[in-house]
Amino acid sequence: MPSALPSGDPLPADGSLPDSALAALGDRPFGIYLHVPFCTTRCGYCDFNTYTAAELGAGPGASRATYVETAVAELDLAVRALGGQAPAVATIFVGGGTPTLLPPDDLGRFVDAVADRLGLAADAEITTESNPESIDAAGLAELVERGFNRISFGMQSAVPHVLATLDRVHAPGRAQQAVGEARAAGFGSVSLDLIYGIPGESLDDWRSSLDAALGASPDHLSAYALVVEEGTRLAARVRRGELPAPDDDDLADKYLMAEEVLAAAGYAWYEVSNWARTTADRCRHNLGYWRGDDWWGIGPGAHSHIGGTRWWNVKHPAAYAARLAEGVSPGHAREVLTAADRHVERVLLELRLAEGLDRSALSADELGRVPTSAGLGLLDATNGRLRLTVRGRLLADAVIRDLLD
């Protein structure tokens, strides 16, 4: 099952925010995230806050049919808490779970609710994630009609035995077909997600997945190293010795292959695990996370950040729905970040971006550590910014740790 929520300070019942958060509202782009917790099956590697119908039963919060109404109730709470100070919404991102298990009309009604209550920027990016088997061409066309302009399909692999290890149920080739259907439906940007380092996946398997993904000509590609999360079925299989744990050298080889193959095909990295054809094809909502922008996360387990205040909702859909039915915030806990916290997060997140980190963000002591990483070929420290080299991307966590220590 998904991991436990972090501890923190209690939230006010009405979801109100500290004056310090509201004072900063509008200084940075503002987004809305909607978490849809439903899946038809649980993949063995996944520790996201998701539930199958069998796990949820028939209790409050279990119904897909009423989920959007519950989410809109939290949106109304957000409107009250923000006090009319929120700027027009620059991005909406619907993630999961499997958002496209909900009917396109339901997802469209949520977009309409955001537009009616908060307003949308003229160039708003409106994204949904999707498992490729969960939607067809007609559903994709309806999503475009309801305002969605970006979609991200969970492809993970093109190799049958790798998909089987991940417990993925879509057939090889379906993700690529879905890209074509999304393009025909009118989506302005289409993305594919891949995972590498799966037990039993060879370098040739990984190259086959990269080639298959590129064959579909998506606008954006994400490639994530497999992480064996505690509490998952995959972790249990590794612990029992049924499957080998991911190997660091194998992960590095596959990352370098992804960089080489994607760059040759015209995709430029803009975050350690993300590549795009053009600047316009970068995921603006996720860039908001890495740049420290503001967003309100709606749904069970969703996280939010506004003006240095972060909070997270209760995890179970039943508890989430019950709180909103009582007219109180579904927030589990929150923290107000100190200046030191915000500094660490800025270095941690911005260094993951191709644009890098401005040297002025570092203290004198931290700047004194830059030459060591630069001398090892891990950082490019020219032109007033710090940027990870390809080798530095492989060791990003260590580079950042060494700068901050």
N, C-alpha and C positions, 0 to 999 in steps of 0.2 A: 504494500500500500504506500501512498505518497508519504514523504517525510513530514515530521511535525513542524508546525509553525514556530517562528522565533518568538521569544518573549519580548515584552515592551511595556510601555505605559498604557493605561486604559484610555479609550476614546470617550468623549462626551456622547451621550445617548443620541443627540441630534446631529452628530457628525461634524460639528463646527470645528474650524481650524484656528490655530494660533494667529494672532495679529501679524506676527513676523512672516508667516506664509502668505497671508492675504496681501501684505504690503508689497511682496515681490511678484504677485500674480500679474501677468501681462508683460513682464520683462522678457520672457522667453516663449517660444511656441508652445501651444497647449494641445494635448491629444486626449482621446478617449480610447481605452482598451476595454473590450468585452470578452470575458472568459466564458466559453461554452463547455461545460464539464462532461458532456456525453460522448461515449464511444460504443460501437457495437461489440468490440472485443478489446481486451487489454493486451497490448503488445508486451512481450516479456522483458524488454529493456526499459520501459517507460515508468518514470516515477512522477509524472505530472499529476495534477489534481483532477483526475478523470474517473468516471464511473460507468459501468455497464448497467443495462436495465435490471439484470439479476441482482447486482449489488445495491441498487437504489430501492428496489421494491416499489410499493405504491404510495409511499409516504409523502408529506409535504416537500416540495422542491424536486420531486422525482419526475414530474410530467414535463416532457418537451413541449407539449401544447401550450402550457402557461408560462414557460420560462421567460419569454420576452417581456411579458407583463411584469414579472418580478424584477427583471433587469431595469425596466423603465422606472419602477418604484425607487430603485437606488439612484437612477439618473435624476429623478425629482429631488431626492435628498441632496445630491451633489449641487443642484442648482440653488437650493436654499443655503447650503453651506458656503458656496462661493459668493453669494450675495450680489449677483449681477456684475461681478468684477472680472469674470473670465473673458479672455479674448475669444474671437471666433475660433472654432475648432479646426486645427490644421490637419489633423490625421485621425482617422478611426481605424482601429485594428481589431478584428475579431479572431481570437485564437482559441485553442482548446487543448485536449479534446478534439472533436470533429465538428466544427461549426456547421458544415453543410449537411449534417443530420437534421438540422432545423430547416423548415421550408424556406425557400428564397423570400417569400412574402414576409415571414417573421423577421428575417434579417433586415429586409428593407424597412419594416416598420420601426426597427430600432434606429436605423439611420435617419428616418424621418423624425423620430422623437428627438434625436440629438440636434438636428437642424432646426426644429421648432423651438426648442428650449434654450439652446446656446448659440445657434448660428454656425454655418460652415464657411470657412475661407473659400474664396472663389476657386482656388486650385487645390482644394482639399484632397488628400490621398485617402482612399477608402478601400481597405484591404480585408479579405477573409482568407484564412487558411482552409485547406480542404484535403481530405484523403481522396485520391483520384477515383476510387470506386463508389464514393458517396454522392456523386452528382453526375448528371448527364448533360448533354448539349442544351436541352430545353431549360434545365435549371440554371445553367451558366448564362444563357441569354436573359433569363428573368433577373438574375443578380445585376447584370449590367443595366437593365431597365430601372432597377431600384437604386441605382447610384454607385454601385461598386465599380471601381476602375483598376483594381489590382488584386491578384490572386496568387497564392503560394501553395503548391501541391507537395505533399509529402511523398516523394518518390523513394528515397532512402537507398535503393539499389536496383539494378536491372538484372541481377543474377538470381535465378530461382532458389538455389540452396542458401544464399545469403538472406533473402527475404524470409525463407522458412525459419532460419535461426532467430530472426527478429520477430517472428510471429506476425509478419505483415500478411494481409489477406488479399491485396490486389495482385492481379496477374502481371507478369513482366510485360511491358509495352503499354499498359493502361495509362501510366502517368504521361508518357509521351503523347498518346492519343488525346488525353485531357488537355494538354497544352494547345494542341491544334484546335480543339473545340472552343477553348477559352478565347483564342485569337479570333476565331470566326465569330464568336459572340460579341466581340467588340472591346474586350479588356485591353486597356492601354499598356499594362505591364503584367507579365506572367513570370513567376519564379518557380524553381524546383529546389527542394531540399534533399541533400544526400548525407549519408552517414558512412564513415570509413573506420576500418579497424575491427570489424565484426569477426568473432572467432570463425576460422575456416575460410576467410576471404583472402585470396591471393592477390598479388600485385596485378596480375592479369585480370582478375575479377573486377578490381577497382578501376582499372583502365576501361574495361567494358562498360561499367556504369557511367563513367565520365563521358565516353564516346556516345552512349545512348542518350544521355541528357543533352549533350551538345547537338545531337541529331534532331532534337525537338526544337532547337533554336529559341530557348527561353531568353527573356531579357535579363534575368538575374539568377544566380545560383548560390546556394549556401552549402557548405561542406563542413560537417561537424565530426570531430573525433568521438568515437563511442566512449561513453563513460558508464562503467558498471555501477549502478546506484544501489546502495543497500536497500533491502526490502523488496527488490524486484525478483521476478522469476529467473531472469538471466543471472543475477548475483547468486542465487541459490544453486544454479547449475554450475557456475564457475567454482563456487565453494566446494561442491561435491566432486569436482574434478571431471565433470562431463564435458566441459568446454574450457579452453585455455583463456586466461586473462589477456586483455590487450597488451601488446608489446610496444614499448616506447619507440624502439628503432623502427618497427613496422609502421607505427603511426606517423613518424617523421618522414619516412620514405613516401608514404601515401599523400601526405600534405604537400611535399615537394612536387610530386607528380601532378597533383591538382593544380598547383600554381603554374607549372610549366605548360600543361595542356590547356588550361583556361586562358592563360595569357596569350598563347599562340592562336587561340580562337577569337581573340579580341575582347576578352573580359578582363577588367582591371579590378584588383582587390581594393576595397575601401574600408574593410574591417577584417580582422584576422581570419574569420570564417566565411566572409561574404565577398562576392564578385558581381560586377554589373557591367553591362555593355556600355552604358553612358552614365554621366552624373545623374541624369533625370531618372534612371532606372534603379538608383539606390533606394533602399527602403527608408523613407523619411521618418516613419514612426520609430523604428529601431534606432536610427541615428539620434532621435530625441532621448532615448535611454542613455546612450553612450556620451552625449553632450550635456547631460544633466538638465534637460528640459522638464516641463511640467506635464503630468498626465493624471487622470482619474481612472483607476481600474475598477471595473464593474464585474461582479460575479463572485462565486465562492472561491476563496483563496487568492483573489486578485490583489495585486500590490499597486499602490499609488505613490506619487511624489509631487508635492507642490511647495515651492519656496523653501526647501530645506526640511520639510516635514514629510516623513514617510509613514505609511500605514498599510495594513494588510487585513483582508477580510477573513472571517471564519471560513473553514475549509469545506464543511459538508453542505451539500445543497439544501438539506432539510433545515439545518440550523440557520443558514443564510436566508431561506424563504421565511422562516418563523420570525426572525428579527424584523424583517421588512414588513411583514403582516402586522406586527405590533407597532410599527411606525418608528422604530429605532434603528440606529446605524448597524450594519452588519460587520463593522470593523472589529477585529479581534484585539489589536494593539497598535501602538504607533511609537515613533521616536522622532525627536527633534534633533537634527544633526548639528553637532558642534562645528566650529570653523575647521578644527583639525579633521573631523570626519569628512567634511566636504572636500578638503584638500586631498586626502587619501583617495577618495572616490574619483576626483577629477583626474589624478595621475593614473589611477588604475584603469579608468575607462577610456580617456582620450588617447592614451598611448596605444590602445588597440586599433585606433583609426589610422588610415593611410595619411591623413592630414597631420597627424601627430599632435604633440603638445608644445605650446609656446614655452620657451625657456624661462620666461618671466614668472611662470606658475610655480617654479621650484625655489626652495630656500637656498641660502648660500651653501649649507652643508650638502644638500641634495645635488646642487650643481657641481660640487666638488667630486661627486661620485660618477658624474657623466663620463669623464675621460676613460675610466676603467672599462665600462660597457662599450664605448665607442672603439677603444683600442682592441677589444675582442671581436670587433665586427658585428656587434649586436645592435648598435644604435648609429643612425646617421644624425649628427649633431650640427649640421650646417644650416645657414640661412635663418638662424634664430629659432629653429624648431627642432624637436627631438622626434625622430621617426624610427620605427623598428625596421631593420633589414629583414631579408627573407630568413636568415638564420636567427635573427632576434625574434621573429614571430614564433619559431619553434620553441623558444625559451622565454616567451613573453612574461609568464608569471615570475620567473626568476629575475629577469631584468627589472621588472617593476619592484619586486621585493628588495633588490639590491639598492635601487635608488631611494627607497623610502626608509630603509633601515638606518 
